[in-house]
């Protein structure tokens, strides 16, 4: 019987017998369909296998709490502009992927993975931010914020340093002028910051009012800063430097607690200088953990030179602590004549050896004579330089 759906419109057609040709064509069509389906299945299988290998070779980046991908150890430090960048997948991390013809192999480490060690980065604070603590270089202690190294090795002694006028040994006679006792007297603190050029290093006592304000004023004026830490003199307690003095007979825990109190009084200093300390700096068992703490926190240490048999140099060397020692006490005798004589001695020492370090106090006569000395330094062949530029620095020497 003829199906109406097979009839063209308006035409009559006679049925023809269906023979072997139709059957052959049907079988061919079925074979072609089976071949297509087989090819599709093979493609899907290869796609899944390839994705599985790729996922093994290239792990997804870890996401931190902030939502940003976490940097790997290889990202620290960032390559310089002139360095060749490596492909993030085909790196030298020690992971290999070898596959023979027609087969897929598991990704296996080759046993040569080298740990990445962060290299300390040298950076100075921008001049416009010099009066503000760098958040990466402070941590909260029991008494307030105290300095620390940055996560990539940055040191406060570098970040808060003032660049010297010149660097290297080129026959320059360099003089470091350090004025201590800043912060104790409002009048003398203001006078020192206002009259002395930025090349003069100012050392803050941990006592006094408005220390943070004076610190900010000094940094805005371009000064490099030190913190004076009170240490036990020989005739203590008759001669008492003040509260929280580090004592030769105290244990390390107590001395470090007192040290952290002093360190929290101001910020933005490159290092520490002793205040008195005749007994303390000659007692290695008490001195050693304190100097090691300075080194651990990325600070430098200046011995003010007032104690002849001080042990600070030897212990600082063992602790890899950046170190300098003053040669001249400028105003040990507070007369204008004696101060002028000591300044002349300072210049002679610098011209003879290339470097001299002098320490004075924030007395009006001292400040006035130091300001005059600094004004005439250039024509006298003297370069006033910050203390951070002249310390013996084991870490800088290794670079």
C-alpha positions as semicolon CSV with decimal commas, in nm:
position;residue;x (nm);y (nm);z (nm)
1;X;0,000;0,000;0,000
2;X;0,125;0,341;-0,096
3;X;0,184;0,590;0,181
4;X;0,041;0,938;0,107
5;X;0,352;1,096;0,254
6;X;0,562;0,951;-0,030
7;X;0,351;1,106;-0,303
8;X;0,468;1,431;-0,464
9;X;0,192;1,692;-0,468
10;X;-0,032;1,665;-0,775
11;X;0,149;1,359;-0,919
12;X;0,077;0,990;-0,930
13;X;0,363;0,741;-0,888
14;X;0,378;0,370;-0,923
15;X;0,556;0,166;-0,655
16;X;0,875;-0,006;-0,764
17;X;1,004;-0,321;-0,601
18;X;1,295;-0,261;-0,360
19;X;1,594;-0,481;-0,421
20;X;1,947;-0,542;-0,278
21;X;2,071;-0,189;-0,364
22;X;1,858;-0,030;-0,094
23;X;1,973;-0,286;0,159
24;X;2,340;-0,220;0,077
25;X;2,299;0,151;0,106
26;X;2,140;0,110;0,453
27;X;2,425;-0,106;0,576
28;X;2,682;0,145;0,451
29;X;2,506;0,429;0,633
30;X;2,502;0,231;0,958
31;X;2,874;0,156;0,926
32;X;2,959;0,521;0,868
33;X;2,758;0,625;1,176
34;X;2,940;0,368;1,392
35;X;3,277;0,495;1,266
36;X;3,187;0,857;1,354
37;X;3,073;0,761;1,703
38;X;3,394;0,564;1,764
39;X;3,606;0,863;1,657
40;X;3,415;1,095;1,891
41;X;3,467;0,860;2,185
42;X;3,842;0,839;2,119
43;X;3,865;1,221;2,105
44;X;3,688;1,260;2,436
45;X;3,916;1,005;2,599
46;X;4,229;1,183;2,472
47;X;4,098;1,523;2,589
48;X;4,033;1,395;2,942
49;X;4,375;1,228;2,960
50;X;4,553;1,544;2,841
51;X;4,374;1,760;3,096
52;X;4,468;1,518;3,372
53;X;4,841;1,546;3,284
54;X;4,827;1,923;3,246
55;X;4,663;1,962;3,587
56;X;4,940;1,754;3,739
57;X;5,222;1,952;3,576
58;X;5,089;2,302;3,651
59;X;4,928;2,337;3,996
60;X;4,675;2,608;4,046
61;X;4,796;2,916;4,239
62;X;4,703;2,927;4,607
63;X;4,466;3,209;4,697
64;X;4,530;3,412;5,010
65;X;4,273;3,559;5,248
66;X;4,281;3,883;5,051
67;X;4,161;3,702;4,741
68;X;4,491;3,753;4,553
69;X;4,713;3,465;4,432
70;X;4,991;3,392;4,677
71;X;5,342;3,461;4,547
72;X;5,577;3,166;4,533
73;X;5,928;3,171;4,672
74;X;6,060;3,224;4,320
75;X;5,881;3,561;4,307
76;X;6,115;3,704;4,574
77;X;6,299;3,909;4,477
78;X;6,145;4,029;4,151
79;X;6,386;4,011;3,856
80;X;6,560;4,327;3,746
81;X;6,441;4,498;3,429
82;X;6,743;4,368;3,238
83;X;6,707;4,006;3,345
84;X;6,552;3,741;3,117
85;X;6,212;3,633;3,245
86;X;6,141;3,261;3,257
87;X;5,820;3,096;3,149
88;X;5,598;3,040;3,456
89;X;5,528;2,682;3,349
90;X;5,860;2,576;3,198
91;X;6,069;2,688;3,492
92;X;6,369;2,534;3,665
93;X;6,180;2,416;3,972
94;X;6,311;2,063;3,931
95;X;5,988;1,908;3,794
96;X;6,023;1,714;3,467
97;X;5,767;1,567;3,228
98;X;5,906;1,317;2,980
99;X;5,671;1,120;2,756
100;X;5,765;0,870;2,491
101;X;5,591;0,843;2,153
102;X;5,227;0,754;2,191
103;X;5,227;0,733;2,570
104;X;5,165;0,957;2,871
105;X;5,386;0,949;3,179
106;X;5,324;1,069;3,534
107;X;5,500;1,391;3,632
108;X;5,772;1,317;3,888
109;X;6,025;1,542;4,066
110;X;6,384;1,481;3,958
111;X;6,526;1,527;4,311
112;X;6,709;1,854;4,225
113;X;6,465;2,106;4,375
114;X;6,662;2,398;4,524
115;X;6,499;2,598;4,807
116;X;6,455;2,968;4,733
117;X;6,623;3,195;4,991
118;X;6,497;3,557;4,999
119;X;6,773;3,809;4,931
120;X;6,771;4,124;5,149
121;X;6,652;4,423;4,951
122;X;6,815;4,763;5,000
123;X;6,557;5,042;5,003
124;X;6,543;5,394;5,144
125;X;6,228;5,561;5,261
126;X;6,097;5,836;5,035
127;X;6,188;6,181;5,166
128;X;5,823;6,282;5,190
129;X;5,753;5,985;5,420
130;X;6,071;6,004;5,628
131;X;5,882;6,110;5,940
132;X;5,640;5,815;5,927
133;X;5,719;5,464;6,057
134;X;5,732;5,203;5,781
135;X;5,455;4,951;5,866
136;X;5,665;4,662;5,734
137;X;5,947;4,741;5,977
138;X;5,767;4,762;6,311
139;X;5,597;4,512;6,538
140;X;5,398;4,549;6,856
141;X;5,594;4,480;7,172
142;X;5,487;4,481;7,535
143;X;5,548;4,857;7,563
144;X;5,471;4,973;7,209
145;X;5,600;4,949;6,853
146;X;5,959;4,829;6,812
147;X;6,171;4,789;6,496
148;X;6,217;4,464;6,310
149;X;6,345;4,338;5,976
150;X;6,103;4,324;5,685
151;X;5,986;3,988;5,553
152;X;6,226;4,010;5,257
153;X;6,521;4,107;5,476
154;X;6,488;4,487;5,463
155;X;6,661;4,653;5,757
156;X;6,557;4,967;5,944
157;X;6,920;5,083;5,927
158;X;6,889;5,097;5,546
159;X;6,531;5,216;5,505
160;X;6,567;5,506;5,752
161;X;6,920;5,601;5,643
162;X;7,025;5,930;5,486
163;X;7,227;5,897;5,164
164;X;7,583;6,028;5,197
165;X;7,715;6,303;4,972
166;X;7,971;6,061;4,826
167;X;8,033;5,688;4,853
168;X;8,349;5,482;4,843
169;X;8,707;5,568;4,928
170;X;8,815;5,853;4,703
171;X;9,050;6,041;4,936
172;X;8,758;6,212;5,113
173;X;8,803;6,312;5,477
174;X;8,472;6,211;5,636
175;X;8,348;6,328;5,973
176;X;8,045;6,186;6,155
177;X;7,887;6,426;6,404
178;X;7,647;6,269;6,656
179;X;7,453;6,490;6,896
180;X;7,294;6,303;7,188
181;X;7,034;6,389;7,447
182;X;6,770;6,498;7,196
183;X;6,421;6,497;7,349
184;X;6,515;6,567;7,710
185;X;6,502;6,946;7,680
186;X;6,239;7,108;7,460
187;X;6,461;7,412;7,399
188;X;6,780;7,227;7,310
189;X;6,592;6,973;7,096
190;X;6,435;7,249;6,891
191;X;6,767;7,431;6,865
192;X;6,954;7,123;6,744
193;X;6,694;7,037;6,480
194;X;6,672;7,396;6,358
195;X;7,042;7,492;6,356
196;X;7,225;7,173;6,261
197;X;7,231;7,055;5,897
198;X;7,068;6,727;5,799
199;X;7,408;6,557;5,767
200;X;7,441;6,564;6,149
201;X;7,311;6,248;6,320
202;X;7,078;6,308;6,615
203;X;7,059;6,059;6,905
204;X;6,739;6,052;7,112
205;X;6,728;5,970;7,480
206;X;6,429;5,748;7,573
207;X;6,312;6,004;7,830
208;X;6,132;6,332;7,788
209;X;5,805;6,461;7,653
210;X;5,687;6,486;7,291
211;X;5,950;6,244;7,167
212;X;5,741;6,138;6,869
213;X;5,693;6,501;6,763
214;X;6,066;6,574;6,789
215;X;6,140;6,256;6,594
216;X;5,910;6,370;6,314
217;X;6,059;6,721;6,308
218;X;6,411;6,578;6,293
219;X;6,325;6,340;6,008
220;X;6,152;6,615;5,812
221;X;6,472;6,820;5,846
222;X;6,671;6,532;5,692
223;X;6,848;6,397;6,001
224;X;6,940;6,036;6,051
225;X;6,846;5,915;6,400
226;X;6,991;5,695;6,673
227;X;6,835;5,577;6,998
228;X;7,040;5,609;7,318
229;X;6,986;5,310;7,546
230;X;7,073;5,360;7,918
231;X;7,333;5,107;8,036
232;X;7,480;5,052;8,380
233;X;7,785;5,268;8,466
234;X;8,050;5,162;8,717
235;X;7,911;5,373;9,003
236;X;7,546;5,268;8,966
237;X;7,307;5,343;9,136
238;X;7,475;5,659;9,263
239;X;7,515;5,754;8,899
240;X;7,182;5,641;8,758
241;X;7,114;5,682;8,383
242;X;6,738;5,657;8,443
243;X;6,447;5,412;8,451
244;X;6,478;5,077;8,273
245;X;6,858;5,083;8,270
246;X;7,022;4,765;8,139
247;X;7,217;4,609;8,426
248;X;7,523;4,385;8,412
249;X;7,386;4,145;8,677
250;X;7,032;4,114;8,533
251;X;6,939;3,812;8,326
252;X;6,889;3,840;7,950
253;X;6,511;3,829;7,975
254;X;6,495;4,130;8,207
255;X;6,746;4,330;8,005
256;X;6,564;4,259;7,679
257;X;6,235;4,368;7,837
258;X;6,396;4,697;7,944
259;X;6,558;4,728;7,603
260;X;6,224;4,688;7,426
261;X;6,076;4,958;7,647
262;X;6,347;5,199;7,533
263;X;6,313;5,089;7,170
264;X;5,941;5,164;7,174
265;X;5,986;5,529;7,275
266;X;6,050;5,652;6,918
267;X;6,064;5,505;6,569
268;X;6,252;5,566;6,241
269;X;6,602;5,527;6,384
270;X;6,884;5,342;6,209
271;X;7,043;5,207;6,523
272;X;7,138;5,236;6,888
273;X;7,413;5,408;7,087
274;X;7,498;5,342;7,450
275;X;7,417;5,603;7,716
276;X;7,686;5,565;7,985
277;X;7,733;5,189;8,041
278;X;8,091;5,160;8,174
279;X;8,011;4,838;8,359
280;X;7,761;4,698;8,112
281;X;7,980;4,724;7,797
282;X;8,265;4,549;7,981
283;X;8,048;4,253;8,087
284;X;8,027;4,011;7,790
285;X;7,757;3,786;7,940
286;X;7,518;4,081;7,970
287;X;7,623;4,258;7,650
288;X;7,607;3,961;7,410
289;X;7,227;3,900;7,401
290;X;7,160;4,274;7,366
291;X;7,392;4,320;7,068
292;X;7,253;4,002;6,909
293;X;6,905;4,151;6,944
294;X;7,014;4,464;6,755
295;X;7,153;4,248;6,475
296;X;6,839;4,034;6,458
297;X;6,623;4,344;6,419
298;X;6,833;4,500;6,143
299;X;6,982;4,787;6,344
300;X;7,336;4,920;6,373
301;X;7,526;4,995;6,693
302;X;7,751;5,288;6,779
303;X;7,982;5,274;7,080
304;X;8,014;5,633;7,200
305;X;8,382;5,574;7,284
306;X;8,353;5,679;7,648
307;X;8,474;5,343;7,788
308;X;8,832;5,247;7,704
309;X;8,804;4,870;7,760
310;X;8,461;4,828;7,599
311;X;8,387;4,480;7,463
312;X;8,132;4,597;7,206
313;X;8,362;4,562;6,903
314;X;8,443;4,194;6,954
315;X;8,087;4,092;7,038
316;X;7,941;4,297;6,751
317;X;8,171;4,117;6,507
318;X;8,059;3,775;6,630
319;X;7,694;3,882;6,610
320;X;7,734;4,017;6,251
321;X;7,614;4,352;6,384
322;X;7,686;4,668;6,182
323;X;7,919;4,862;6,409
324;X;8,113;5,184;6,460
325;X;8,301;5,337;6,750
326;X;8,346;5,708;6,816
327;X;8,697;5,839;6,869
328;X;8,634;6,182;7,017
329;X;8,410;6,317;7,294
330;X;8,358;6,668;7,162
331;X;8,219;6,838;7,473
332;X;8,348;6,622;7,758
333;X;8,482;6,952;7,889
334;X;8,214;7,214;7,833
335;X;8,412;7,523;7,748
336;X;8,415;7,683;7,406
337;X;8,792;7,659;7,389
338;X;8,796;7,286;7,463
339;X;8,509;7,215;7,223
340;X;8,686;7,401;6,942
341;X;9,006;7,207;7,018
342;X;8,821;6,875;6,997
343;X;8,663;6,972;6,667
344;X;9,006;7,054;6,528
345;X;9,128;6,717;6,650
346;X;8,832;6,556;6,475
347;X;8,929;6,718;6,142
348;X;9,292;6,612;6,178
349;X;9,192;6,252;6,244
350;X;8,962;6,248;5,940
351;X;9,233;6,386;5,712
352;X;9,484;6,136;5,847
353;X;9,270;5,820;5,831
354;X;8,975;5,915;5,609
355;X;8,717;5,892;5,888
356;X;8,654;6,033;6,235
357;X;8,345;6,004;6,455
358;X;8,270;6,259;6,726
359;X;7,994;6,260;6,987
360;X;7,853;6,571;7,157
361;X;7,552;6,659;7,372
362;X;7,263;6,891;7,301
363;X;7,401;7,187;7,494
364;X;7,358;7,535;7,350
365;X;7,733;7,604;7,318
366;X;7,794;7,265;7,160
367;X;7,513;7,312;6,907
368;X;7,635;7,659;6,814
369;X;7,996;7,548;6,759
370;X;7,891;7,234;6,571
371;X;7,674;7,441;6,338
372;X;7,968;7,671;6,266
373;X;8,198;7,373;6,208
374;X;7,951;7,219;5,963
375;X;7,917;7,546;5,768
376;X;8,293;7,562;5,715
377;X;8,349;7,190;5,660
378;X;8,344;7,197;5,282
379;X;8,608;7,466;5,243
380;X;8,819;7,287;5,506
381;X;8,812;6,967;5,299
382;X;8,575;6,783;5,532
383;X;8,261;6,593;5,438
384;X;7,996;6,558;5,709
385;X;7,839;6,216;5,658
386;X;7,565;6,012;5,831
387;X;7,678;5,730;6,056
388;X;7,499;5,456;5,857
389;X;7,733;5,523;5,564
390;X;8,051;5,442;5,759
391;X;7,966;5,149;5,987
392;X;8,144;4,818;5,941
393;X;7,856;4,616;5,797
394;X;7,906;4,237;5,761
395;X;7,588;4,197;5,554
396;X;7,680;4,472;5,310
397;X;8,027;4,325;5,276
398;X;7,881;3,986;5,178
399;X;7,674;4,132;4,893
